[in-house]
Amino acid sequence: MATDIKDTAHPLEATALMGLLPARPRMLALGEPTHGEDALLDLRNELFRQLVEQEGYRTIAIESDCMMGLVVDDYVTTGRGTLDEVMEHGFSHGWGASAANRELVRWMRAHNDGRPAAERLRFAGFDGPLEITGAASPRQALTALHGCLSARVEADLLPCTAETLDRLLGADDRWTSPAAMMDPAESVGRSAEAKELRLLADDLVALLDEQTPHIITATSKDDWDRARLYGRTATGLLRYHFWMADTSPSRMTRLVGLRDSMMAANLLALAERHPALIHAHNGHLQRDKSSMRMGGRPVEWWSAGALVSSRLGEGYAFVATALGTIRHQGVDTPPTDTVEGHLYALPEDRYVVDAHRLAAALGDTQPAPRVSPYYGYAPLDPAHLAAYDGIAYVRDVPQS
């Protein structure tokens, strides 16, 4: 069996990875089982460079705020701003402090310098403006959408004025209070103003759809795409805030499901452009249902990867990353009867594994689930092995 498993492993390079797939996917999703490790982001950067140079990929999208990601995209495509400003204002979740993310942005800008617009690399965040402690105010997305429309369509077609939006939105700290994540009574998501804003946001998005030919002609396809992002984000945030105010037992299930639904909508919009490398937690990209425990209760939802895969079919491919050790986080050598343990027995430091051949090599031997002593690391679920297109394996993750 050891020989058979060894035969499933190949050098961790774009060529070998693409060789596992029936065709070049529109979206190649590379997952990670833990956040905050630059060694994994360095690997992502290396694979993206290879995909750009060898496979014609032009976009990278990461698990970061989609609105903030526009700052990064402007910089890498046009040079707007400075690298320091972009790292401070272009990433959510603290990702701007990562040296690997900084190197990615620097390399993309250098690659694009002097190239025509059609050949430039693009950057996107595909998460909603959401943090673990709450959600952003819908102000930025709503006012940007309204501003786009008010500059290009007749005023009497607009469902409201900018002043009306400002009045209904009120102070942003009403929306962003961290207390609302755990206490529905602290949320403004079901206030009379929020309900009116949901109707107005829906009308603004409908108007954008109705005026698509005019807006593309008057501006550009990129400007129209950006306006659509504003609309998705505004309606998604208002929906998220509505369910933050919910008091039913299904509240958290709805919230985590809505987050991945927002992610999926952003990814499907990106799929209309160039082939893209997507990078996020394995749990957001897998085809199977995601699960976790929150407040002592089990929560299950369909991930962004499951939603996108159901639409794109073979146009979506998922490569999960598995790890041997993260010793600085207390994650030591994996037990030999786990998926990670079988792969750890191979001599190479990193490689890509044909997941379907690995499942065949294991045969009737059902790997045991690995138990992590570190809450920030999620081992592979052996029950999901057949749904992976590949596994990127990193033997040992050094401290960043």
C-alpha positions as CSV (number, residue, x, y, z in Angstrom):
1,M,0.0,0.0,0.0
2,A,2.9,2.4,0.8
3,T,4.1,2.0,-2.8
4,D,0.7,2.7,-4.2
5,I,0.3,5.9,-2.1
6,K,3.7,7.1,-3.2
7,D,2.6,6.7,-6.8
8,T,-0.2,9.2,-6.2
9,A,2.2,12.1,-5.3
10,H,3.8,14.5,-7.7
11,P,5.9,17.6,-7.4
12,L,3.9,20.5,-6.1
13,E,3.9,22.6,-9.3
14,A,1.2,24.0,-11.5
15,T,1.9,21.6,-14.3
16,A,1.4,18.5,-12.0
17,L,-1.7,20.1,-10.5
18,M,-3.3,20.8,-13.8
19,G,-2.5,17.3,-14.9
20,L,-4.9,16.0,-12.3
21,L,-7.8,17.8,-14.0
22,P,-9.8,17.0,-17.1
23,A,-9.5,20.5,-18.4
24,R,-8.3,24.0,-17.3
25,P,-11.0,25.2,-14.8
26,R,-12.4,28.7,-14.8
27,M,-11.9,28.6,-11.1
28,L,-9.1,26.7,-9.4
29,A,-9.7,26.8,-5.7
30,L,-6.7,26.2,-3.4
31,G,-7.8,25.8,0.2
32,E,-5.8,26.1,3.4
33,P,-6.6,24.4,6.7
34,T,-5.4,27.2,8.9
35,H,-4.9,31.0,8.5
36,G,-2.0,33.2,9.3
37,E,0.9,31.0,8.1
38,D,3.0,32.8,5.5
39,A,4.6,29.5,4.3
40,L,1.2,28.5,2.9
41,L,0.7,32.0,1.3
42,D,4.2,31.7,-0.2
43,L,3.1,28.4,-1.8
44,R,0.0,30.1,-3.1
45,N,2.1,33.0,-4.6
46,E,4.4,30.5,-6.3
47,L,1.5,28.5,-7.8
48,F,-0.2,31.7,-9.0
49,R,3.0,32.9,-10.8
50,Q,3.2,29.5,-12.5
51,L,-0.5,29.6,-13.5
52,V,0.0,33.0,-14.9
53,E,3.1,32.1,-16.9
54,Q,2.0,28.6,-18.0
55,E,-1.8,28.4,-18.0
56,G,-3.0,32.0,-18.8
57,Y,-4.6,32.7,-15.4
58,R,-5.1,36.4,-14.8
59,T,-7.0,36.8,-11.5
60,I,-6.3,35.9,-7.9
61,A,-9.1,36.1,-5.3
62,I,-8.6,35.7,-1.6
63,E,-10.8,35.4,1.5
64,S,-10.8,39.2,2.2
65,D,-13.3,42.0,2.1
66,C,-14.5,42.5,-1.5
67,M,-14.9,46.2,-1.1
68,M,-11.4,46.6,0.4
69,G,-10.0,44.4,-2.4
70,L,-10.9,47.2,-4.9
71,V,-8.1,49.2,-3.4
72,V,-5.6,46.4,-4.2
73,D,-7.0,45.9,-7.7
74,D,-6.6,49.6,-8.5
75,Y,-3.0,49.5,-7.3
76,V,-1.9,46.5,-9.2
77,T,-3.7,47.5,-12.4
78,T,-3.0,51.3,-12.5
79,G,-0.5,52.0,-9.7
80,R,-2.9,54.1,-7.8
81,G,-1.7,54.8,-4.2
82,T,1.4,53.3,-2.6
83,L,2.2,49.8,-1.5
84,D,2.1,50.8,2.2
85,E,-1.3,52.4,1.8
86,V,-2.7,49.3,-0.1
87,M,-1.5,46.9,2.6
88,E,-3.2,49.0,5.3
89,H,-6.5,49.7,3.5
90,G,-6.9,46.9,1.0
91,F,-7.2,43.8,3.2
92,S,-9.5,42.7,6.0
93,H,-9.0,40.2,8.8
94,G,-5.5,41.6,9.4
95,W,-4.2,40.0,6.2
96,G,-2.4,43.2,5.2
97,A,0.3,42.6,7.8
98,S,1.4,39.4,6.0
99,A,4.8,39.6,4.3
100,A,3.6,37.0,1.8
101,N,0.5,39.1,0.9
102,R,2.7,42.2,0.5
103,E,5.0,40.2,-1.9
104,L,2.0,39.1,-3.9
105,V,0.8,42.7,-4.4
106,R,4.3,43.9,-5.2
107,W,4.9,41.2,-7.8
108,M,1.5,41.7,-9.4
109,R,2.1,45.5,-9.8
110,A,5.6,44.8,-11.3
111,H,4.2,42.3,-13.7
112,N,1.5,44.7,-14.9
113,D,3.8,47.7,-15.3
114,G,3.8,48.6,-19.0
115,R,1.3,45.9,-20.1
116,P,-1.9,46.7,-22.0
117,A,-5.1,46.6,-19.9
118,A,-6.3,43.3,-21.4
119,E,-3.1,41.5,-20.2
120,R,-3.0,42.9,-16.7
121,L,-3.4,40.7,-13.7
122,R,-6.4,41.4,-11.4
123,F,-6.9,41.1,-7.7
124,A,-10.1,40.5,-5.8
125,G,-11.4,39.9,-2.3
126,F,-14.4,37.7,-2.4
127,D,-15.5,37.7,1.2
128,G,-18.3,40.1,2.3
129,P,-17.4,43.1,4.5
130,L,-17.8,40.7,7.5
131,E,-15.6,40.1,10.5
132,I,-16.0,37.4,13.2
133,T,-17.3,40.1,15.5
134,G,-19.9,41.6,13.2
135,A,-20.7,43.1,9.9
136,A,-20.0,46.5,8.2
137,S,-22.5,49.2,7.7
138,P,-24.1,49.0,4.2
139,R,-23.3,52.7,3.7
140,Q,-20.2,52.4,1.5
141,A,-21.8,49.9,-0.9
142,L,-25.2,51.6,-1.0
143,T,-23.9,55.1,-1.6
144,A,-21.4,53.9,-4.2
145,L,-24.2,52.1,-6.1
146,H,-26.4,55.2,-5.9
147,G,-23.6,57.5,-7.0
148,C,-22.9,55.3,-10.0
149,L,-26.5,55.4,-11.1
150,S,-27.1,59.0,-10.3
151,A,-24.2,60.0,-12.6
152,R,-25.6,58.0,-15.5
153,V,-29.4,57.8,-15.4
154,E,-32.2,60.4,-15.2
155,A,-32.9,61.5,-11.6
156,D,-36.6,60.6,-11.7
157,L,-35.6,57.0,-12.3
158,L,-33.8,56.7,-9.0
159,P,-36.0,55.3,-6.2
160,C,-34.5,57.8,-3.7
161,T,-32.0,60.6,-3.2
162,A,-28.6,60.3,-1.6
163,E,-30.0,62.4,1.4
164,T,-32.7,59.8,2.0
165,L,-30.1,57.0,2.1
166,D,-28.0,59.0,4.5
167,R,-31.0,59.6,6.8
168,L,-32.0,55.9,6.8
169,L,-28.5,54.7,7.4
170,G,-27.8,56.9,10.4
171,A,-24.6,56.5,12.3
172,D,-22.4,53.7,11.2
173,D,-21.7,52.5,14.7
174,R,-25.4,51.4,14.9
175,W,-24.6,48.8,12.3
176,T,-21.1,47.7,13.5
177,S,-21.7,47.2,17.2
178,P,-19.8,44.0,18.2
179,A,-22.6,43.2,20.8
180,A,-25.0,42.4,17.9
181,M,-23.1,39.3,17.0
182,M,-24.1,37.5,20.2
183,D,-27.2,39.5,21.1
184,P,-29.9,39.9,18.4
185,A,-31.6,42.7,20.4
186,E,-28.5,44.8,19.8
187,S,-28.9,44.6,16.0
188,V,-30.6,47.3,13.9
189,G,-31.2,44.8,11.1
190,R,-35.0,44.7,11.5
191,S,-35.6,48.3,12.3
192,A,-38.0,50.3,10.1
193,E,-35.1,52.1,8.5
194,A,-33.3,48.8,7.7
195,K,-36.4,47.4,6.1
196,E,-36.9,50.5,3.9
197,L,-33.2,50.3,2.9
198,R,-33.6,46.7,1.8
199,L,-36.4,47.8,-0.5
200,L,-34.4,50.7,-1.9
201,A,-31.3,48.6,-2.4
202,D,-33.4,46.1,-4.3
203,D,-34.8,48.9,-6.5
204,L,-31.3,50.3,-7.1
205,V,-30.0,46.9,-8.2
206,A,-33.0,46.4,-10.5
207,L,-32.3,49.8,-12.0
208,L,-28.7,48.9,-12.6
209,D,-29.8,45.7,-14.4
210,E,-32.3,47.7,-16.5
211,Q,-29.7,50.2,-17.5
212,T,-26.9,47.7,-18.3
213,P,-26.4,48.6,-22.0
214,H,-26.4,52.3,-21.3
215,I,-23.9,52.1,-18.4
216,I,-21.5,49.8,-20.2
217,T,-21.6,52.1,-23.3
218,A,-21.2,55.3,-21.1
219,T,-18.4,53.8,-19.0
220,S,-16.9,50.4,-19.4
221,K,-17.5,46.7,-18.6
222,D,-15.2,47.1,-15.6
223,D,-17.2,50.0,-14.2
224,W,-20.4,48.0,-14.7
225,D,-18.9,45.0,-12.9
226,R,-17.9,47.2,-10.0
227,A,-21.4,48.6,-9.8
228,R,-22.8,45.1,-9.7
229,L,-20.4,44.3,-6.8
230,Y,-21.7,47.4,-4.9
231,G,-25.2,46.0,-5.5
232,R,-24.4,42.5,-4.3
233,T,-22.7,43.8,-1.3
234,A,-25.4,46.2,-0.3
235,T,-28.2,43.7,-0.6
236,G,-26.1,41.0,1.0
237,L,-25.1,43.1,4.0
238,L,-28.7,44.3,4.6
239,R,-29.9,40.6,4.5
240,Y,-27.1,39.7,6.9
241,H,-28.0,42.4,9.3
242,F,-31.7,41.3,9.1
243,W,-30.7,37.8,10.3
244,M,-28.4,39.1,13.0
245,A,-31.6,40.4,14.6
246,D,-33.2,37.0,14.4
247,T,-33.9,35.2,17.7
248,S,-34.6,31.7,16.4
249,P,-32.3,28.7,17.0
250,S,-31.3,28.7,13.3
251,R,-29.8,32.2,13.6
252,M,-26.1,31.2,13.3
253,T,-26.8,28.7,10.6
254,R,-28.4,31.4,8.5
255,L,-25.5,33.8,9.1
256,V,-22.7,31.4,8.1
257,G,-24.8,30.3,5.1
258,L,-25.4,33.9,4.0
259,R,-21.7,34.7,4.3
260,D,-20.8,31.8,1.9
261,S,-23.6,32.7,-0.4
262,M,-22.1,36.2,-0.7
263,M,-18.7,34.7,-1.4
264,A,-20.2,32.4,-4.1
265,A,-22.0,35.3,-5.8
266,N,-18.6,37.2,-6.0
267,L,-16.8,34.1,-7.3
268,L,-19.4,33.5,-10.0
269,A,-19.1,37.1,-11.1
270,L,-15.3,36.6,-11.3
271,A,-15.8,33.5,-13.4
272,E,-17.2,35.6,-16.1
273,R,-13.8,37.2,-16.6
274,H,-10.4,35.4,-16.8
275,P,-9.5,32.1,-15.3
276,A,-8.9,32.7,-11.6
277,L,-7.0,31.1,-8.7
278,I,-9.1,31.3,-5.5
279,H,-7.5,31.0,-2.1
280,A,-9.4,30.6,1.2
281,H,-10.0,28.2,4.0
282,N,-10.7,24.6,2.9
283,G,-14.1,24.9,4.6
284,H,-15.2,27.7,2.3
285,L,-14.1,25.9,-0.9
286,Q,-15.0,22.3,-0.4
287,R,-17.9,20.7,-2.3
288,D,-19.3,19.0,0.8
289,K,-21.3,20.7,3.5
290,S,-19.2,22.6,6.0
291,S,-19.8,22.2,9.7
292,M,-18.6,23.6,13.0
293,R,-19.8,24.1,16.6
294,M,-20.9,27.5,17.7
295,G,-22.2,28.2,21.1
296,G,-22.2,24.5,21.8
297,R,-24.5,23.8,18.9
298,P,-23.6,22.0,15.6
299,V,-23.9,24.3,12.6
300,E,-24.0,23.0,9.0
301,W,-24.2,25.0,5.7
302,W,-23.3,24.8,2.1
303,S,-19.9,26.4,1.4
304,A,-19.1,28.9,-1.4
305,G,-17.2,26.1,-3.2
306,A,-20.3,23.8,-3.1
307,L,-22.5,26.6,-4.4
308,V,-20.1,27.5,-7.2
309,S,-19.3,23.9,-8.1
310,S,-23.0,23.2,-8.6
311,R,-23.1,26.0,-11.2
312,L,-19.8,25.6,-13.0
313,G,-19.4,21.8,-12.9
314,E,-15.9,21.0,-14.3
315,G,-15.3,24.7,-14.5
316,Y,-14.6,24.5,-10.8
317,A,-11.8,22.5,-9.3
318,F,-10.8,22.2,-5.6
319,V,-7.4,21.3,-4.2
320,A,-7.4,21.1,-0.4
321,T,-4.2,21.8,1.5
322,A,-3.2,19.3,4.2
323,L,-0.4,19.7,6.7
324,G,1.9,17.4,8.6
325,T,3.0,19.6,11.5
326,I,2.6,23.2,12.8
327,R,4.8,22.7,15.8
328,H,4.7,26.3,17.0
329,Q,0.9,25.8,17.4
330,G,1.2,22.5,19.1
331,V,0.3,20.4,16.1
332,D,2.9,17.6,16.1
333,T,3.5,14.5,13.9
334,P,0.1,13.2,12.7
335,P,-1.1,9.7,13.7
336,T,-0.2,7.1,11.1
337,D,-3.9,6.1,10.5
338,T,-5.0,9.5,9.4
339,V,-4.9,10.9,5.9
340,E,-2.2,13.3,7.0
341,G,-0.3,10.5,8.6
342,H,-0.3,8.4,5.4
343,L,1.0,11.4,3.5
344,Y,3.6,12.3,6.2
345,A,5.2,8.9,5.6
346,L,6.4,10.0,2.2
347,P,9.8,11.6,2.1
348,E,9.2,14.8,0.2
349,D,8.6,18.1,2.0
350,R,5.6,19.1,-0.3
351,Y,3.8,17.6,-3.2
352,V,0.4,17.4,-4.9
353,V,-1.6,14.2,-4.5
354,D,-4.2,12.7,-6.9
355,A,-7.0,12.5,-4.3
356,H,-9.0,9.9,-6.4
357,R,-6.0,7.6,-6.7
358,L,-5.2,8.0,-3.0
359,A,-8.7,7.0,-2.1
360,A,-8.3,3.9,-4.3
361,A,-4.9,3.1,-2.8
362,L,-6.4,3.2,0.7
363,G,-9.1,0.8,-0.5
364,D,-11.2,-0.4,2.4
365,T,-8.9,1.2,5.0
366,Q,-10.9,4.1,6.3
367,P,-8.5,6.7,7.6
368,A,-9.3,8.0,11.1
369,P,-10.2,11.7,11.6
370,R,-7.2,13.7,12.9
371,V,-7.9,15.6,16.2
372,S,-6.2,19.0,16.4
373,P,-5.0,20.5,19.7
374,Y,-5.1,23.9,18.0
375,Y,-8.5,25.4,17.4
376,G,-7.2,27.4,14.4
377,Y,-6.3,24.3,12.4
378,A,-8.9,22.1,10.8
379,P,-7.6,18.7,9.6
380,L,-9.0,17.0,6.5
381,D,-12.2,15.2,6.9
382,P,-11.5,11.7,5.5
383,A,-15.1,11.3,4.5
384,H,-14.6,14.2,2.0
385,L,-11.6,12.6,0.2
386,A,-13.5,11.5,-2.9
387,A,-14.8,15.1,-3.5
388,Y,-11.3,16.6,-3.7
389,D,-9.6,17.1,-7.1
390,G,-6.3,17.1,-5.4
391,I,-4.4,17.6,-2.2
392,A,-1.5,20.0,-1.7
393,Y,0.6,18.5,1.1
394,V,3.0,20.5,3.2
395,R,5.0,18.3,5.6
396,D,6.1,20.9,8.1
397,V,4.9,24.5,8.5
398,P,7.6,26.8,10.0
399,Q,6.7,29.8,12.1
400,S,6.1,32.9,10.1
